[in-house]
Amino acid sequence: MNDVYVVQHSYELDGYDETKFIGVYSSRKNANEAIKRLKLKPGFCDHPKAFTIGRYTINEGSWQDGFNTTSNILVKNMSGIGPEWVVVTGIALIDGNYIISKDNGESDEYWQFKDKDIVRCEVTSDRNIYAIELINQNV
């Protein structure tokens, strides 16, 4: 096999991902040795569990089927029981709207908007995303 091992160091800092590309190694053993050398160094020692190793096969691309950008969005709970807003998964569309994706197995029976609805959202200053208007129902 023609596999390589990519080492990165990634953690969240002030709400943003902080990622450092460490290197590409010919074996998992070499990748682990690189981590062992670095995890006591300044900066890295503050986040010793933030190292990852990814295995990739040479000449095989990733993301062959594309990707969806998802976010947690808040949808109004219409049941009158429990919290006023429930967190659901929203798939971001190019125009800034979201498709509600009921991927967590929960019932959407009492949500203001349902699975597959396209909604317009507002982002608050504390970075919460609220579904506020139906754009298209159950696509």
Phi and psi restraints in degrees (value plus and minus 20) as a CYANA .aco file:
   2 ASN   PHI    -129.6   -89.6
   2 ASN   PSI      44.9    84.9
   3 ASP   PHI    -116.9   -76.9
   3 ASP   PSI     126.9   166.9
   4 VAL   PHI    -146.6  -106.6
   4 VAL   PSI     141.4   181.4
   5 TYR   PHI    -143.2  -103.2
   5 TYR   PSI      98.9   138.9
   6 VAL   PHI    -120.6   -80.6
   6 VAL   PSI     107.0   147.0
   7 VAL   PHI    -127.0   -87.0
   7 VAL   PSI     112.6   152.6
   8 GLN   PHI    -154.0  -114.0
   8 GLN   PSI     139.6   179.6
   9 HIS   PHI    -144.8  -104.8
   9 HIS   PSI      95.2   135.2
  10 SER   PHI    -159.8  -119.8
  10 SER   PSI     112.7   152.7
  11 TYR   PHI    -174.4  -134.4
  11 TYR   PSI     149.7   189.7
  12 GLU   PHI    -115.5   -75.5
  12 GLU   PSI     115.3   155.3
  13 LEU   PHI    -154.2  -114.2
  13 LEU   PSI      97.8   137.8
  14 ASP   PHI      32.6    72.6
  14 ASP   PSI      20.3    60.3
  15 GLY   PHI      63.6   103.6
  15 GLY   PSI     -17.4    22.6
  16 TYR   PHI    -142.3  -102.3
  16 TYR   PSI     129.1   169.1
  17 ASP   PHI     -95.2   -55.2
  17 ASP   PSI     111.3   151.3
  18 GLU   PHI    -134.6   -94.6
  18 GLU   PSI      89.1   129.1
  19 THR   PHI    -144.2  -104.2
  19 THR   PSI     114.6   154.6
  20 LYS   PHI    -140.3  -100.3
  20 LYS   PSI     105.9   145.9
  21 PHE   PHI     -99.0   -59.0
  21 PHE   PSI     102.6   142.6
  22 ILE   PHI    -112.8   -72.8
  22 ILE   PSI     -69.6   -29.6
  23 GLY   PHI     146.8   186.8
  23 GLY   PSI     156.0   196.0
  24 VAL   PHI    -135.7   -95.7
  24 VAL   PSI     111.8   151.8
  25 TYR   PHI    -146.8  -106.8
  25 TYR   PSI     132.6   172.6
  26 SER   PHI    -101.0   -61.0
  26 SER   PSI     -32.6     7.4
  27 SER   PHI    -169.4  -129.4
  27 SER   PSI     139.0   179.0
  28 ARG   PHI     -83.5   -43.5
  28 ARG   PSI     -55.2   -15.2
  29 LYS   PHI     -80.8   -40.8
  29 LYS   PSI     -66.0   -26.0
  30 ASN   PHI     -84.3   -44.3
  30 ASN   PSI     -57.9   -17.9
  31 ALA   PHI     -84.0   -44.0
  31 ALA   PSI     -64.5   -24.5
  32 ASN   PHI     -83.7   -43.7
  32 ASN   PSI     -56.8   -16.8
  33 GLU   PHI     -85.6   -45.6
  33 GLU   PSI     -57.2   -17.2
  34 ALA   PHI     -83.3   -43.3
  34 ALA   PSI     -63.2   -23.2
  35 ILE   PHI     -82.6   -42.6
  35 ILE   PSI     -64.2   -24.2
  36 LYS   PHI     -78.9   -38.9
  36 LYS   PSI     -59.7   -19.7
  37 ARG   PHI     -88.2   -48.2
  37 ARG   PSI     -56.4   -16.4
  38 LEU   PHI    -107.6   -67.6
  38 LEU   PSI     -48.0    -8.0
  39 LYS   PHI     -88.4   -48.4
  39 LYS   PSI     -28.0    12.0
  40 LEU   PHI    -122.0   -82.0
  40 LEU   PSI     -22.4    17.6
  41 LYS   PHI    -100.2   -60.2
  41 LYS   PSI     136.7   176.7
  42 PRO   PHI     -72.9   -32.9
  42 PRO   PSI     120.6   160.6
  43 GLY   PHI      65.5   105.5
  43 GLY   PSI     -76.8   -36.8
  44 PHE   PHI     -86.4   -46.4
  44 PHE   PSI     -55.4   -15.4
  45 CYS   PHI     -87.7   -47.7
  45 CYS   PSI     -39.7     0.3
  46 ASP   PHI     -94.3   -54.3
  46 ASP   PSI     -40.0     0.0
  47 HIS   PHI    -158.6  -118.6
  47 HIS   PSI      44.8    84.8
  48 PRO   PHI     -87.3   -47.3
  48 PRO   PSI     -39.5     0.5
  49 LYS   PHI    -117.2   -77.2
  49 LYS   PSI      -9.8    30.2
  50 ALA   PHI    -111.0   -71.0
  50 ALA   PSI     -16.6    23.4
  51 PHE   PHI     -99.6   -59.6
  51 PHE   PSI     122.2   162.2
  52 THR   PHI    -152.6  -112.6
  52 THR   PSI     132.3   172.3
  53 ILE   PHI    -142.9  -102.9
  53 ILE   PSI     104.6   144.6
  54 GLY   PHI    -132.7   -92.7
  54 GLY   PSI     113.6   153.6
  55 ARG   PHI    -117.7   -77.7
  55 ARG   PSI     109.6   149.6
  56 TYR   PHI    -150.9  -110.9
  56 TYR   PSI     122.2   162.2
  57 THR   PHI    -115.7   -75.7
  57 THR   PSI     109.3   149.3
  58 ILE   PHI     -81.0   -41.0
  58 ILE   PSI     118.6   158.6
  59 ASN   PHI      49.4    89.4
  59 ASN   PSI      -5.2    34.8
  60 GLU   PHI    -136.2   -96.2
  60 GLU   PSI      98.6   138.6
  61 GLY   PHI     -97.3   -57.3
  61 GLY   PSI     142.8   182.8
  62 SER   PHI    -125.1   -85.1
  62 SER   PSI     145.6   185.6
  63 TRP   PHI      40.0    80.0
  63 TRP   PSI      18.6    58.6
  64 GLN   PHI     -83.0   -43.0
  64 GLN   PSI     -45.5    -5.5
  65 ASP   PHI    -122.0   -82.0
  65 ASP   PSI      -8.4    31.6
  66 GLY   PHI      62.6   102.6
  66 GLY   PSI    -183.9  -143.9
  67 PHE   PHI    -178.1  -138.1
  67 PHE   PSI     142.0   182.0
  68 ASN   PHI    -138.2   -98.2
  68 ASN   PSI     119.6   159.6
  69 THR   PHI    -114.4   -74.4
  69 THR   PSI     101.5   141.5
  70 THR   PHI    -135.5   -95.5
  70 THR   PSI     133.4   173.4
  71 SER   PHI    -162.0  -122.0
  71 SER   PSI     136.9   176.9
  72 ASN   PHI     -99.1   -59.1
  72 ASN   PSI     106.0   146.0
  73 ILE   PHI    -142.2  -102.2
  73 ILE   PSI     136.6   176.6
  74 LEU   PHI    -124.9   -84.9
  74 LEU   PSI     108.6   148.6
  75 VAL   PHI    -139.3   -99.3
  75 VAL   PSI     118.9   158.9
  76 LYS   PHI     -82.9   -42.9
  76 LYS   PSI     113.4   153.4
  77 ASN   PHI    -109.5   -69.5
  77 ASN   PSI      95.2   135.2
  78 MET   PHI    -113.2   -73.2
  78 MET   PSI     -18.1    21.9
  79 SER   PHI     -95.1   -55.1
  79 SER   PSI     -43.6    -3.6
  80 GLY   PHI      60.4   100.4
  80 GLY   PSI     -21.3    18.7
  81 ILE   PHI    -137.4   -97.4
  81 ILE   PSI     114.8   154.8
  82 GLY   PHI      64.8   104.8
  82 GLY   PSI    -181.0  -141.0
  83 PRO   PHI     -87.9   -47.9
  83 PRO   PSI     136.1   176.1
  84 GLU   PHI     -88.0   -48.0
  84 GLU   PSI     -52.1   -12.1
  85 TRP   PHI    -144.4  -104.4
  85 TRP   PSI     123.3   163.3
  86 VAL   PHI    -136.3   -96.3
  86 VAL   PSI     126.2   166.2
  87 VAL   PHI    -108.4   -68.4
  87 VAL   PSI     107.6   147.6
  88 VAL   PHI    -151.6  -111.6
  88 VAL   PSI     148.6   188.6
  89 THR   PHI    -108.7   -68.7
  89 THR   PSI     114.0   154.0
  90 GLY   PHI    -141.6  -101.6
  90 GLY   PSI     112.1   152.1
  91 ILE   PHI    -111.8   -71.8
  91 ILE   PSI      99.7   139.7
  92 ALA   PHI     -90.0   -50.0
  92 ALA   PSI     115.0   155.0
  93 LEU   PHI    -122.3   -82.3
  93 LEU   PSI     143.3   183.3
  94 ILE   PHI     -83.3   -43.3
  94 ILE   PSI     -45.5    -5.5
  95 ASP   PHI    -110.1   -70.1
  95 ASP   PSI     -12.7    27.3
  96 GLY   PHI      71.3   111.3
  96 GLY   PSI     -27.0    13.0
  97 ASN   PHI    -103.0   -63.0
  97 ASN   PSI     154.1   194.1
  98 TYR   PHI    -152.9  -112.9
  98 TYR   PSI     128.5   168.5
  99 ILE   PHI    -119.9   -79.9
  99 ILE   PSI     107.0   147.0
 100 ILE   PHI     -92.4   -52.4
 100 ILE   PSI     110.2   150.2
 101 SER   PHI    -140.5  -100.5
 101 SER   PSI      87.7   127.7
 102 LYS   PHI    -103.8   -63.8
 102 LYS   PSI      51.8    91.8
 103 ASP   PHI    -115.9   -75.9
 103 ASP   PSI     -19.2    20.8
 104 ASN   PHI    -119.9   -79.9
 104 ASN   PSI     -14.5    25.5
 105 GLY   PHI      60.5   100.5
 105 GLY   PSI     -24.7    15.3
 106 GLU   PHI     -94.6   -54.6
 106 GLU   PSI     132.6   172.6
 107 SER   PHI     -95.5   -55.5
 107 SER   PSI     118.6   158.6
 108 ASP   PHI    -121.9   -81.9
 108 ASP   PSI      -2.0    38.0
 109 GLU   PHI     -75.4   -35.4
 109 GLU   PSI     -56.9   -16.9
 110 TYR   PHI    -128.0   -88.0
 110 TYR   PSI      -8.6    31.4
 111 TRP   PHI    -101.1   -61.1
 111 TRP   PSI     129.9   169.9
 112 GLN   PHI     -82.3   -42.3
 112 GLN   PSI     -57.8   -17.8
 113 PHE   PHI    -140.3  -100.3
 113 PHE   PSI     133.7   173.7
 114 LYS   PHI    -130.6   -90.6
 114 LYS   PSI     151.1   191.1
 115 ASP   PHI     -72.9   -32.9
 115 ASP   PSI     112.3   152.3
 116 LYS   PHI      59.3    99.3
 116 LYS   PSI     -21.5    18.5
 117 ASP   PHI     -88.7   -48.7
 117 ASP   PSI     124.8   164.8
 118 ILE   PHI    -118.1   -78.1
 118 ILE   PSI     107.5   147.5
 119 VAL   PHI    -148.8  -108.8
 119 VAL   PSI     130.3   170.3
 120 ARG   PHI    -110.3   -70.3
 120 ARG   PSI     118.8   158.8
 121 CYS   PHI    -142.6  -102.6
 121 CYS   PSI     140.0   180.0
 122 GLU   PHI    -141.1  -101.1
 122 GLU   PSI     119.3   159.3
 123 VAL   PHI    -122.5   -82.5
 123 VAL   PSI     106.1   146.1
 124 THR   PHI    -106.5   -66.5
 124 THR   PSI     150.1   190.1
 125 SER   PHI     -81.8   -41.8
 125 SER   PSI     -45.4    -5.4
 126 ASP   PHI    -110.6   -70.6
 126 ASP   PSI      -4.8    35.2
 127 ARG   PHI      51.6    91.6
 127 ARG   PSI      -1.9    38.1
 128 ASN   PHI    -100.9   -60.9
 128 ASN   PSI     126.5   166.5
 129 ILE   PHI    -133.1   -93.1
 129 ILE   PSI      95.9   135.9
 130 TYR   PHI    -128.1   -88.1
 130 TYR   PSI     108.5   148.5
 131 ALA   PHI     -96.5   -56.5
 131 ALA   PSI     100.1   140.1
 132 ILE   PHI    -141.4  -101.4
 132 ILE   PSI     -37.2     2.8
 133 GLU   PHI    -169.4  -129.4
 133 GLU   PSI     115.7   155.7
 134 LEU   PHI     -96.8   -56.8
 134 LEU   PSI     107.4   147.4
 135 ILE   PHI    -120.1   -80.1
 135 ILE   PSI     -65.3   -25.3
 136 ASN   PHI    -171.5  -131.5
 136 ASN   PSI     112.7   152.7
 137 GLN   PHI    -112.0   -72.0
 137 GLN   PSI     112.5   152.5
 138 ASN   PHI      18.2    58.2
 138 ASN   PSI      50.5    90.5
